[in-house]
Structure formats: structure tokens, C-alpha cells
Amino acid sequence: MSGKTLLVFPRAFEPNHVPPLGISLLGACLRDAGHEVELIDLTVEPMRRIDLARYGVVGMSLLCTNFPSGTRLARQIRQDNPAICIVAGGPFADKRPGDVLATGAFDAVAHGEGERVLPALVSAVARGADLTGVGGLTLRRDGALVRTPSPPMIEDLDALPFPAYDLLDMTRYPRHSVMASRGCPFGCIFCDRGPAETRRMRYHSPERVVDWIERMGREFTVLPVRILDSTFTLDQSWAEQICDLILARGLRVRWHCQTRIDCVNRTLIEKMHRAGCTELVAGVDSGNDDILRKSKKSLTKARARQGAQLFRDGPAPQLHLNFVIGHPWDTRETIAETISFAEELEDSYGAKCGYYMMVPFPGTELWDRASSYEIEITQDWEKYCKLSFTERPDRLAATFSSRHLTSDELTQIYHDIYKRKRARTGRRPALRTAPP
């Protein structure tokens, strides 16, 4: 069987604004291992005419928001190419392998860090070997799910190749992307960790991060860079070294990142600003301290104010603070507190605030302990396909009901917040969902 591999990011409700890092890294690893590989991002381009008889493996990156479309595509491929191996990876597949394999469209689900799993799978398929000998997979055998032992986590992130962005049409993306570290030590109950994310931090060296940024500006159009790390400034000394290198090399690059409002200091903020950081995004999540405590945010309103004040004390990136509407304990009164606190941070500290819809994604504590949190969650995956739709907030709908608010009531509250935000700012805001 041919060793050629096709990696696909299935169609989602919105186009990707940055090149998909997962399939780009996997493509680079396969190429380094001597395999032929092609990439397609169906969120920004149509499915090309491809002779799939030349391929041995098709891999798909699945989220809640593209699982239905990915399944439909896999079934189409399977119908015309019954011998091809179709494997799913990504956050949804990692958390719900049974649902993925139950479709009958996929042969395997990859877990953990695919940079080690996928090259081994592709080699096994090329040899005609049994996939039970490949680590990090869930397979269906004799009607039962079989999970093979996962390979160890990658300790030296610098040993990974640069993403194979050259296999994508980079002109379709308004921003580049970099992931400088993996992991987040915090335990928010609604946070959906990807397959490569644990509570233990692993870092690229500052030199490697800046090499990555510099290389993209040299090989592709110079565009703003989105740093994808969950908490970029957790290690403030490391983040400062990255800024120092950007300045030392004289790179004229604009970039933005996300972190926590309590993981910054004045010196770092000013240096980030000088190094080209235009926006820092942080989650405050609620304007009610009791809800912050129950959701394990490890943050208080007072601490959020202190962090926001640092951005008023001198040159700084634009501070963007996000709030989540629809915690299990949220009532109309606590949501009003959240809106009031967000508007205080805008008026007093110059922050820009946005509101996210709470979504209990599979694998989160909120999903796994739904009954103890007294919420009822839909498992109609088609409803998740519209979660990222931001141009028409009237299409957004809650995917769960709580003890205090039904899904219909939560949905109406989102629409009311949209109207309030638009009246306050005079422009159309984007209501969003908690990131998958």
C-alpha cells in the first residue's frame, strides 16, 4: 500500500484565522520520517480533486465543532476507498474515541502527542502491520475498544521540526501562529485541554521561539503572530528572554498572546510592548468571587483589578479581558455582576472586554461531573457545529441547562448582552464560545 498521507482539517462553521498548527506539525514530522504528505484546511479552501488510491492514510483533526463534517467526509472517502486507513486525532477524538469509532468511518483514534504516534502508524500501514503494535491508539477489535499504551511525552520540544506551513496556502490566513510552550498548571473546571496539554509545563527555548517567528516573516508574508500558549507569561523570566531576543535581532513584528491577569509585572508588560506585542488576552471569567472560587479559577476580582492597573501605569499592549456567561451557579443576578465588573474594567482601566458562552466540552471537569454540578448537557454534536459562529449572534444557542437557567434562558441572555454591548460601543461585538 502507498505510504502517501493526506492530513485534513475538516470544515468548521468559521474559517481558521491562523494556519492549523496540529496538522502542520504532523506533516513536518511525517516528511522528516521520509513519508510523502499533503495538507488541506477545509475551513479556508474546498476539497481538491485527489486520487485517493495513491494514499495509504488519511488523518483528520477533530473538534466538537467539526466532528459531524469530518465524519461525513470520512464516510465519503471510505465509500470510494475501502482499503484506506482513516485515523482521527485532535481534542474531540482524544476525549471521545468511542463516539468516533462508532461512526464506522474511522479505523483508529490517535491519543496524546501525534508527532510520535502518526509516523509510527503510517509506517505500520505501509508495511501492512497490525495497528495494535502502534502506541497511542484506540482501535475497535471484535466489537470492543482496545487502547494501546501511549508513548512518553516529548520532553525536548526544540527537537520537533518547524511546522510544514509550506504545504498550506498561507495567503488564506490573516495571522501566523506559534506555540512556544505546552501545558497549563491551573485547574479551571471548564478548560478543555488538548491532547498535548497537561498540568506540567514544557517549554521551547527562547531562541527557538524567536527563530520560529523570524522564519515565518522570512519565508511567508509578514503578518501579525498569534502565540497560542495557554499562559504565555507563566514563567515571566522566560517570556522576558523572548522579548529581549526579538529586540536584539531588530525584528519588526506585531504579535499577541494570552495569559492570566495575575501572571504579569510592570517590567515585563513594558518590554512586551517594546518587542511588538499589541494585545494581551486574559480570562477573568466572572464578576462574582464565589463563582470564581467554585470554578477553580484561582483568581479574585481584587487581583484582576491589580493586574489591570499595571496596564495603566505606562506603555503596554492593549488589554483584552474575557468573561464566561453560564457557569453552573450563574443566575440573572450574578450575570449582571459580571457585566458590571467588565464595564468597570473597561471604564477604569482601558480594557476591552468580551463575553464567551460557557460550553461544557468533553473531557472537562464540567462535562465529567455534570450531575454533581447540576447541569444537563446535550450530546447532539450537530448543535456544537455553530458554536464558533460570531457574525450572527442570534444563531448562538446554549448547549446545556443549569439548575438556575434553562438553555433557552441562557441563549436569550447572550442575545441581550450582545444588544447591550452594541449600544455601549456603537459597533457590532462578537459573542463567542469558550474555546474548544
C-alpha positions as CSV (number, residue, x, y, z in Angstrom):
1,M,0.0,0.0,0.0
2,S,1.2,3.5,-0.8
3,G,2.8,5.4,2.1
4,K,1.4,8.8,1.0
5,T,-0.6,10.5,3.7
6,L,-3.3,13.2,3.5
7,L,-3.9,15.3,6.6
8,V,-7.2,17.2,6.7
9,F,-8.7,19.9,9.0
10,P,-12.4,19.3,8.3
11,R,-14.8,22.2,7.6
12,A,-16.0,24.1,10.6
13,F,-18.5,26.8,10.9
14,E,-15.9,29.6,10.7
15,P,-12.6,29.7,8.7
16,N,-9.4,29.2,10.6
17,H,-7.7,32.6,11.2
18,V,-4.3,31.0,11.7
19,P,-2.8,28.0,9.9
20,P,-3.8,24.8,11.8
21,L,-0.7,24.0,13.9
22,G,-1.6,20.4,14.6
23,I,-1.7,19.1,11.0
24,S,1.2,21.4,10.1
25,L,3.5,19.9,12.8
26,L,2.4,16.4,11.9
27,G,3.1,17.0,8.3
28,A,6.6,18.1,9.1
29,C,7.2,15.0,11.3
30,L,6.0,12.7,8.5
31,R,8.2,14.5,6.0
32,D,11.2,14.2,8.2
33,A,10.5,10.4,8.6
34,G,10.6,10.1,4.8
35,H,6.9,9.9,4.1
36,E,5.0,11.9,1.4
37,V,2.3,14.1,2.8
38,E,-0.2,16.7,1.8
39,L,-2.3,19.1,3.9
40,I,-5.8,20.5,3.3
41,D,-7.6,23.0,5.6
42,L,-11.2,22.7,4.5
43,T,-12.2,25.8,6.6
44,V,-10.4,28.0,4.0
45,E,-10.4,26.0,0.8
46,P,-12.7,23.4,-0.9
47,M,-11.8,19.8,-1.1
48,R,-9.4,19.3,-4.0
49,R,-9.8,16.6,-6.6
50,I,-7.4,14.0,-5.3
51,D,-6.7,10.4,-6.4
52,L,-7.0,8.8,-3.0
53,A,-5.9,5.5,-4.5
54,R,-2.4,6.9,-4.2
55,Y,-2.8,7.3,-0.4
56,G,-2.4,4.8,2.4
57,V,-3.6,7.0,5.3
58,V,-6.0,9.9,5.7
59,G,-5.7,11.8,9.1
60,M,-8.3,14.2,10.4
61,S,-8.1,16.7,13.3
62,L,-11.5,16.6,15.1
63,L,-13.0,19.2,17.4
64,C,-16.6,19.2,18.7
65,T,-17.3,21.9,16.0
66,N,-16.2,19.8,13.0
67,F,-16.8,16.2,14.1
68,P,-20.1,15.9,12.1
69,S,-18.5,17.4,8.9
70,G,-15.4,15.3,9.4
71,T,-17.5,12.1,9.8
72,R,-19.4,12.9,6.6
73,L,-16.1,13.4,4.7
74,A,-14.6,10.1,6.2
75,R,-17.6,8.2,5.0
76,Q,-17.3,9.6,1.5
77,I,-13.7,8.6,1.4
78,R,-14.4,5.2,2.8
79,Q,-17.2,4.5,0.2
80,D,-14.8,5.0,-2.7
81,N,-11.6,3.7,-1.0
82,P,-12.5,0.9,1.4
83,A,-8.8,-0.1,1.9
84,I,-7.6,3.3,3.0
85,C,-6.7,3.8,6.7
86,I,-8.6,6.8,8.2
87,V,-7.3,8.0,11.6
88,A,-8.8,10.7,13.8
89,G,-6.8,12.9,16.2
90,G,-7.4,16.2,18.0
91,P,-9.3,17.2,21.2
92,F,-12.6,15.6,20.4
93,A,-11.2,12.3,19.2
94,D,-8.9,12.2,22.1
95,K,-11.7,12.6,24.6
96,R,-14.5,10.6,22.8
97,P,-12.8,7.8,20.9
98,G,-15.9,5.6,21.3
99,D,-18.1,8.1,19.6
100,V,-15.6,8.5,16.7
101,L,-15.1,4.8,16.1
102,A,-18.9,4.1,16.5
103,T,-19.4,6.0,13.2
104,G,-17.8,3.2,11.3
105,A,-15.9,5.7,9.3
106,F,-12.6,5.7,11.2
107,D,-10.1,2.9,11.7
108,A,-8.2,4.4,14.6
109,V,-8.1,7.3,17.1
110,A,-4.7,8.8,18.0
111,H,-4.1,10.0,21.5
112,G,-1.5,12.2,23.1
113,E,1.1,13.9,21.0
114,G,0.6,12.9,17.4
115,E,4.2,13.8,16.4
116,R,5.2,10.4,17.7
117,V,2.1,8.4,17.1
118,L,1.3,9.3,13.5
119,P,4.7,8.5,11.9
120,A,4.6,5.0,13.6
121,L,1.1,4.4,12.3
122,V,1.9,5.5,8.7
123,S,4.9,3.2,8.7
124,A,2.8,0.3,10.1
125,V,0.2,0.8,7.4
126,A,2.9,0.9,4.7
127,R,4.3,-2.5,6.0
128,G,0.8,-4.0,6.3
129,A,1.4,-4.5,10.0
130,D,-1.3,-4.8,12.7
131,L,-2.0,-1.4,14.3
132,T,-2.2,-2.9,17.7
133,G,1.6,-2.7,17.7
134,V,1.5,1.1,17.4
135,G,1.4,3.0,20.7
136,G,-1.1,5.8,21.4
137,L,-4.2,4.4,19.5
138,T,-7.7,3.3,20.3
139,L,-9.0,0.6,17.9
140,R,-12.1,-1.5,17.6
141,R,-11.4,-5.2,17.8
142,D,-14.1,-7.9,18.0
143,G,-16.7,-5.2,18.9
144,A,-14.6,-3.9,21.8
145,L,-12.4,-0.8,22.2
146,V,-8.7,-1.6,22.5
147,R,-6.3,1.2,23.6
148,T,-2.6,0.7,23.1
149,P,0.0,2.2,25.5
150,S,0.8,5.8,24.8
151,P,4.4,6.8,24.1
152,P,6.1,9.1,26.6
153,M,5.5,12.9,26.3
154,I,8.0,14.8,24.2
155,E,10.4,16.5,26.7
156,D,12.7,18.4,24.2
157,L,10.2,20.5,22.2
158,D,13.1,22.1,20.3
159,A,13.8,18.7,18.7
160,L,10.5,19.0,16.8
161,P,10.7,20.3,13.2
162,F,9.2,23.6,12.3
163,P,5.6,23.2,11.1
164,A,5.2,22.4,7.4
165,Y,3.3,25.6,6.7
166,D,4.7,25.5,3.2
167,L,2.2,22.7,2.5
168,L,-0.7,25.1,3.1
169,D,-1.8,28.2,1.1
170,M,-0.6,30.7,3.7
171,T,-2.1,33.6,1.8
172,R,-5.5,32.5,3.1
173,Y,-4.7,33.3,6.8
174,P,-4.6,36.8,8.3
175,R,-2.2,35.8,11.0
176,H,0.7,33.4,11.7
177,S,0.8,31.1,14.7
178,V,3.4,30.0,17.2
179,M,3.2,27.7,20.2
180,A,6.1,28.4,22.5
181,S,5.1,26.1,25.3
182,R,2.7,23.2,26.2
183,G,0.7,22.8,29.3
184,C,-1.1,24.8,32.0
185,P,-0.9,24.2,35.7
186,F,-4.3,25.6,36.6
187,G,-7.4,23.6,37.0
188,C,-10.4,25.6,35.7
189,I,-13.3,23.2,35.5
190,F,-14.4,24.3,32.0
191,C,-11.0,24.3,30.4
192,D,-10.6,21.8,27.6
193,R,-7.0,20.6,27.4
194,G,-5.8,19.4,24.1
195,P,-4.0,16.0,23.6
196,A,-0.6,17.6,24.1
197,E,-1.7,19.7,27.2
198,T,-1.1,18.6,30.8
199,R,-0.7,20.5,34.0
200,R,3.1,20.1,33.7
201,M,4.7,22.8,31.7
202,R,7.2,22.2,28.8
203,Y,8.9,25.0,27.0
204,H,10.7,25.7,23.8
205,S,13.9,27.6,24.3
206,P,13.6,31.4,23.8
207,E,16.0,31.1,20.8
208,R,13.8,28.5,19.1
209,V,10.6,30.6,19.6
210,V,12.2,33.7,18.1
211,D,13.7,31.6,15.3
212,W,10.2,30.4,14.5
213,I,8.8,33.9,14.4
214,E,11.7,35.2,12.3
215,R,11.5,32.2,9.9
216,M,7.8,32.9,9.2
217,G,8.5,36.5,8.4
218,R,11.3,35.5,6.1
219,E,9.5,32.6,4.2
220,F,6.0,34.0,4.1
221,T,4.2,37.3,4.1
222,V,5.0,39.4,7.2
223,L,1.8,39.1,9.3
224,P,0.8,39.5,12.9
225,V,1.7,36.5,15.0
226,R,-0.6,34.8,17.4
227,I,1.2,33.0,20.2
228,L,-1.1,30.0,21.1
229,D,0.2,29.2,24.6
230,S,-2.5,28.9,27.3
231,T,-0.4,31.0,29.7
232,F,2.5,32.7,27.8
233,T,3.8,34.7,30.8
234,L,3.5,32.0,33.5
235,D,7.4,31.9,33.5
236,Q,7.9,35.6,33.4
237,S,11.7,35.3,33.1
238,W,11.4,33.0,30.0
239,A,8.8,35.4,28.4
240,E,11.2,38.3,29.0
241,Q,14.0,36.5,27.3
242,I,11.9,36.0,24.2
243,C,11.2,39.8,24.2
244,D,14.9,40.5,24.6
245,L,15.8,38.3,21.6
246,I,13.1,40.0,19.4
247,L,14.6,43.4,20.3
248,A,18.2,42.2,19.9
249,R,17.5,40.9,16.4
250,G,15.6,44.0,15.4
251,L,12.6,42.1,14.3
252,R,9.7,44.4,13.3
253,V,6.9,42.0,14.2
254,R,3.4,42.5,15.7
255,W,2.2,39.7,18.0
256,H,-0.4,39.0,20.6
257,C,-0.7,36.3,23.3
258,Q,-2.9,35.0,26.0
259,T,-2.1,34.6,29.7
260,R,-3.5,35.2,33.2
261,I,-4.0,38.7,34.5
262,D,-2.1,37.7,37.7
263,C,0.9,36.4,35.7
264,V,2.4,39.8,34.6
265,N,4.5,42.5,36.1
266,R,5.2,46.1,35.0
267,T,8.7,45.5,33.7
268,L,7.5,42.5,31.5
269,I,4.5,44.4,30.2
270,E,6.6,47.3,29.1
271,K,9.2,45.0,27.5
272,M,6.4,43.1,25.6
273,H,5.1,46.4,24.3
274,R,8.6,47.4,23.0
275,A,9.0,44.0,21.4
276,G,5.9,44.3,19.3
277,C,3.1,42.8,21.5
278,T,0.0,44.7,20.6
279,E,-2.6,42.8,22.6
280,L,-2.6,40.6,25.7
281,V,-5.7,38.5,26.3
282,A,-6.6,37.1,29.7
283,G,-9.6,35.4,31.2
284,V,-11.3,36.9,34.3
285,D,-14.4,34.8,33.6
286,S,-16.8,36.1,36.3
287,G,-17.6,39.2,38.3
288,N,-18.6,37.1,41.3
289,D,-15.9,35.9,43.7
290,D,-17.8,32.9,44.8
291,I,-18.2,31.6,41.3
292,L,-14.5,32.2,40.6
293,R,-13.7,30.1,43.6
294,K,-16.1,27.3,42.7
295,S,-14.9,27.2,39.1
296,K,-11.3,26.8,40.4
297,K,-10.1,29.9,38.6
298,S,-7.6,30.7,41.4
299,L,-8.4,34.4,40.9
300,T,-10.3,37.2,42.7
301,K,-11.9,40.4,41.5
302,A,-9.4,42.4,43.6
303,R,-6.4,40.6,41.9
304,A,-7.9,41.2,38.5
305,R,-8.1,44.9,39.3
306,Q,-4.5,44.9,40.4
307,G,-3.4,43.2,37.2
308,A,-5.4,45.6,35.0
309,Q,-3.9,48.6,36.8
310,L,-0.5,47.6,35.6
311,F,-1.6,48.3,32.1
312,R,-2.5,51.9,33.1
313,D,0.9,52.6,34.7
314,G,2.8,53.1,31.4
315,P,3.3,51.8,27.9
316,A,1.5,48.5,27.4
317,P,-0.2,46.2,24.9
318,Q,-4.0,46.6,24.7
319,L,-5.5,44.5,27.5
320,H,-8.4,42.3,26.4
321,L,-10.3,40.6,29.2
322,N,-12.8,37.7,28.6
323,F,-15.8,36.7,30.7
324,V,-17.7,33.5,30.6
325,I,-21.5,33.6,30.9
326,G,-23.3,30.5,32.1
327,H,-21.4,29.0,34.9
328,P,-23.4,26.2,36.7
329,W,-24.1,28.7,39.6
330,D,-24.9,31.7,37.4
331,T,-28.2,33.4,37.9
332,R,-29.5,36.5,36.3
333,E,-28.1,38.4,39.3
334,T,-24.6,37.0,39.1
335,I,-24.5,37.6,35.3
336,A,-25.5,41.2,36.0
337,E,-22.5,41.3,38.4
338,T,-20.2,40.0,35.7
339,I,-21.4,42.6,33.1
340,S,-21.0,45.4,35.7
341,F,-17.5,44.2,36.6
342,A,-16.5,44.0,32.9
343,E,-17.7,47.5,32.3
344,E,-15.8,48.8,35.3
345,L,-12.6,47.3,33.9
346,E,-13.3,49.0,30.6
347,D,-14.1,52.4,32.1
348,S,-11.4,52.5,34.8
349,Y,-8.5,50.6,33.2
350,G,-9.0,50.9,29.5
351,A,-9.5,47.2,29.0
352,K,-11.6,45.8,26.1
353,C,-13.9,43.1,27.4
354,G,-15.6,40.2,25.6
355,Y,-18.2,37.6,26.7
356,Y,-17.9,33.9,26.0
357,M,-20.6,31.3,26.1
358,M,-19.9,28.6,28.6
359,V,-19.7,25.2,26.8
360,P,-19.1,22.0,28.8
361,F,-16.7,20.3,26.3
362,P,-16.0,16.5,26.6
363,G,-13.1,15.8,28.9
364,T,-13.5,18.9,31.1
365,E,-14.4,18.6,34.8
366,L,-17.6,20.3,34.0
367,W,-18.5,17.6,31.5
368,D,-17.3,14.6,33.6
369,R,-19.1,15.8,36.7
370,A,-22.2,17.3,35.1
371,S,-24.5,15.6,37.6
372,S,-22.7,17.0,40.6
373,Y,-22.7,20.4,39.0
374,E,-26.4,20.0,38.3
375,I,-26.3,20.7,34.6
376,E,-27.9,18.8,31.7
377,I,-25.7,18.7,28.5
378,T,-26.8,17.9,25.0
379,Q,-24.8,15.3,23.1
380,D,-26.2,16.3,19.8
381,W,-22.9,17.1,18.1
382,E,-24.6,18.9,15.3
383,K,-25.5,21.7,17.8
384,Y,-21.9,22.2,18.5
385,C,-21.2,23.0,14.9
386,K,-22.5,26.5,15.3
387,L,-20.7,27.4,18.5
388,S,-17.9,29.5,16.8
389,F,-20.4,31.5,14.7
390,T,-19.8,35.1,15.6
391,E,-21.2,37.2,12.8
392,R,-24.8,36.4,13.7
393,P,-25.2,36.1,17.5
394,D,-28.8,35.4,17.1
395,R,-27.7,31.9,15.8
396,L,-25.9,31.1,19.0
397,A,-27.6,28.7,21.4
398,A,-26.6,27.2,24.7
399,T,-25.8,23.5,24.8
400,F,-26.8,22.9,28.4
401,S,-29.3,23.8,31.1
402,S,-28.4,24.5,34.7
403,R,-30.4,24.4,38.0
404,H,-30.9,28.2,37.7
405,L,-31.3,28.8,34.0
406,T,-32.6,26.8,31.1
407,S,-30.7,26.6,27.8
408,D,-33.4,28.9,26.2
409,E,-33.0,31.4,29.0
410,L,-29.2,31.3,28.7
411,T,-29.5,31.8,24.9
412,Q,-31.7,34.9,25.4
413,I,-29.3,36.3,27.9
414,Y,-26.5,36.1,25.4
415,H,-28.6,37.9,22.8
416,D,-29.4,40.6,25.4
417,I,-25.7,41.1,26.2
418,Y,-25.0,41.5,22.5
419,K,-27.5,44.2,22.3
420,R,-26.2,46.0,25.4
421,K,-22.6,45.7,24.2
422,R,-23.5,47.1,20.8
423,A,-25.4,50.0,22.3
424,R,-22.5,50.7,24.6
425,T,-19.7,50.6,22.0
426,G,-21.7,51.7,18.9
427,R,-20.3,48.7,16.9
428,R,-21.1,45.1,16.5
429,P,-19.3,43.0,19.1
430,A,-18.6,39.3,18.7
431,L,-20.1,37.0,21.3
432,R,-18.0,33.8,21.4
433,T,-17.9,30.4,23.0
434,A,-15.4,29.2,25.4
435,P,-12.6,27.9,23.2
436,P,-12.6,24.1,22.4
